[in-house]
């Protein structure tokens, strides 16, 4: 039995699909309101803030994937995320299972240094500090050595379905609906994005590769590091939309936080949009040379093909 804890988000959906395609013998999806991705999925209802419910939800598992997400609310992150992770780690250890932690890059420095698995944590803002605390908890569990543990880290997403990211919200969704794309801070800085189905495929591969445990992995990304200007132009071409975008300067986004809770929640991430933001996944590529990374044009075409029809 393999179990996905926090099974409501797009990464969990992609992971569940890939594990099913790979013929995993028994897949359990755990969340407060779990829904099947595949017909054969087993469902377990659990509040990850409750250690007893969490322990019951992973009992009998061989591998536990932690993919839980929360809305972009700093106080909610501080109040819930570390506890949810601690309960999942304790439950996995009690079950004698392996633990695969899906992580992001919020704890990394927000400057132009190339990000590798060895990049030191230097979080900017409260959400970054929460993610640094959580990653450190998993690293401590890894060092303890009682169970196999790995960290699978991804940069900003783009992709189909309910993928949630600034790139999807400000660029992809707006272009698909015929609106002008919005680019945060600068359009001339290079960025690394990961296509969500690739993230799910790679996480499934790592979880089922015994020698992948005991380390942090950067999930595979395209070697192309497009600027937002280039990304918007490519998306407009693939979607057959006019190339129209507006760069929203940092001061305007900061000012928007005065009246908008959602804008306040992204302010601590703004420095990363002022610099090249390059995520190095060469370690994964060297270990898994057969893994085919989806290029941006192919990824955007799949997003287009899966999008609901545009209203007439």
Residue pairs with C-beta under 8 A, 6 or more apart in sequence:
1 25
1 26
1 27
1 28
1 42
1 60
1 61
1 62
2 19
2 24
2 26
2 27
2 28
2 61
2 62
2 63
2 64
2 65
2 207
3 27
3 28
3 29
3 30
3 44
3 57
3 58
3 61
3 63
3 64
3 65
3 97
4 12
4 15
4 16
4 27
4 28
4 29
4 30
4 65
4 67
5 30
5 31
5 46
5 48
5 54
5 57
5 58
5 64
5 65
5 66
5 67
5 68
5 88
6 12
6 30
6 31
6 48
6 66
6 67
6 68
6 69
6 84
6 88
7 16
7 29
7 30
7 31
7 34
7 37
7 67
8 31
8 32
8 33
8 34
8 35
8 69
9 67
9 68
9 69
9 162
9 164
10 157
10 159
10 161
10 162
10 163
10 164
10 196
11 67
11 102
11 154
11 157
11 196
11 199
11 200
11 203
12 29
12 37
12 65
12 67
13 37
13 161
13 162
13 200
14 159
14 196
14 197
14 199
14 200
14 201
15 65
15 67
15 200
15 203
15 204
16 27
16 29
16 37
16 38
16 41
16 200
17 37
17 38
17 197
17 200
18 197
18 200
18 201
18 203
18 204
19 27
19 204
20 27
20 37
20 38
20 40
20 41
22 204
22 208
24 208
26 42
27 38
27 40
27 41
27 42
28 41
28 42
28 43
28 44
28 57
28 61
29 35
29 36
29 37
29 41
29 42
29 43
29 44
30 43
30 44
30 45
30 46
30 48
30 57
30 58
31 45
31 46
31 68
32 45
32 46
32 47
33 45
34 43
34 44
34 45
35 43
36 43
44 56
44 57
45 53
45 57
46 53
46 54
46 56
46 57
47 53
47 54
48 54
48 68
48 83
48 84
48 87
48 88
49 80
49 83
49 84
49 87
50 87
51 87
51 90
51 91
54 84
54 87
54 88
54 90
54 91
55 87
55 90
55 91
55 94
55 95
57 91
58 64
58 88
58 91
58 92
58 95
58 97
59 95
60 95
61 92
61 95
61 97
62 97
62 98
63 97
63 98
63 99
63 100
63 207
63 208
64 88
64 91
64 92
64 95
64 97
64 98
64 99
64 100
65 100
65 102
65 203
65 207
66 85
66 88
66 99
66 100
66 101
66 102
67 102
67 203
68 81
68 84
68 85
68 88
69 164
70 76
70 77
70 80
70 81
72 127
72 262
72 265
72 266
73 265
74 125
74 126
74 127
74 130
74 265
77 126
77 127
77 130
78 126
78 130
81 130
81 131
81 134
82 130
82 133
82 134
82 137
85 101
85 134
85 137
85 138
86 137
88 99
89 99
89 137
89 138
89 141
92 98
92 99
92 147
93 141
93 146
93 147
96 147
97 147
98 147
98 148
98 149
98 150
98 207
98 213
99 138
99 141
99 147
99 148
99 149
99 150
100 149
100 150
100 152
100 203
100 206
100 207
101 135
101 138
101 149
101 150
101 151
101 152
102 152
102 154
102 199
102 203
103 131
103 134
103 135
103 138
103 151
103 152
103 153
103 154
104 131
104 153
104 154
104 155
105 115
105 153
105 154
105 155
105 156
105 279
106 123
106 127
106 128
106 130
106 131
106 132
106 269
107 121
107 122
107 123
107 128
107 129
107 131
107 132
107 135
108 115
108 119
108 121
108 122
108 123
109 119
109 120
109 122
109 124
110 124
110 269
110 271
110 272
110 275
111 271
111 275
112 275
112 276
112 277
112 278
113 119
114 278
114 279
114 280
115 155
115 218
115 277
115 278
115 279
115 280
116 218
116 280
116 283
117 153
117 215
117 216
117 217
117 218
117 283
121 132
121 135
121 136
123 129
123 131
123 132
124 268
124 269
124 271
125 267
125 268
125 269
126 268
127 265
127 268
127 269
128 268
135 151
138 149
138 151
139 151
139 216
141 147
141 149
142 149
142 150
142 151
142 214
142 215
148 210
148 213
148 214
149 213
149 214
150 206
150 207
150 212
150 213
150 214
150 215
150 216
150 217
151 215
151 216
151 217
152 199
152 202
152 203
152 206
152 217
152 219
153 216
153 217
153 218
153 219
154 194
154 199
154 218
154 219
155 192
155 193
155 194
155 221
155 277
155 279
156 165
156 166
156 167
156 191
156 192
156 193
156 194
157 163
157 164
157 165
157 167
157 168
157 193
157 194
157 195
157 196
157 199
158 165
158 167
158 168
158 172
158 193
158 194
158 195
158 196
158 299
158 300
158 303
159 168
159 195
159 196
159 197
159 299
159 303
160 196
160 197
160 302
160 303
160 306
160 307
161 196
161 306
163 196
165 193
166 184
166 266
166 269
167 193
167 231
170 181
170 182
170 183
170 184
171 181
171 182
171 183
171 228
171 231
171 232
171 235
171 245
172 235
172 300
172 303
174 180
174 181
174 182
175 181
175 232
175 235
175 236
175 239
175 241
176 239
176 241
176 303
176 304
176 307
176 310
177 310
178 241
178 310
180 244
180 245
180 246
181 232
181 235
181 236
181 244
181 245
181 246
182 245
182 246
182 248
183 228
183 229
183 232
183 245
183 246
183 247
183 248
184 247
184 248
184 250
184 253
184 266
184 270
184 273
185 247
185 248
185 249
185 250
185 253
185 270
185 273
185 274
186 228
186 247
186 273
186 274
187 227
187 228
187 229
187 232
187 245
187 247
188 227
188 228
188 229
189 227
189 228
189 273
189 274
189 275
189 276
189 277
190 225
190 226
190 227
190 276
190 277
190 278
191 225
191 226
191 227
191 228
191 231
191 276
191 277
191 278
192 221
192 222
192 225
192 277
192 278
192 279
193 221
193 222
193 231
193 296
194 219
194 220
194 221
194 279
195 222
195 294
195 299
195 302
197 294
197 302
198 219
198 220
198 221
198 293
198 294
198 299
199 219
201 291
202 219
202 220
202 284
202 288
202 291
203 219
205 212
205 288
205 291
206 212
206 217
212 287
217 283
217 284
218 279
218 280
218 281
218 283
218 284
219 281
219 284
220 281
220 284
220 285
220 288
220 291
220 293
221 279
221 281
221 293
222 293
222 294
222 295
222 296
223 293
224 295
224 296
225 276
225 278
226 234
226 296
228 245
229 245
231 296
232 243
232 245
233 243
234 296
234 297
234 300
235 241
235 300
236 242
236 243
236 244
237 243
238 297
238 300
238 301
238 304
239 300
239 304
250 270
250 273
250 274
253 263
253 266
253 267
253 270
254 267
254 270
256 263
257 263
257 264
257 267
284 291
285 291
285 293
294 302
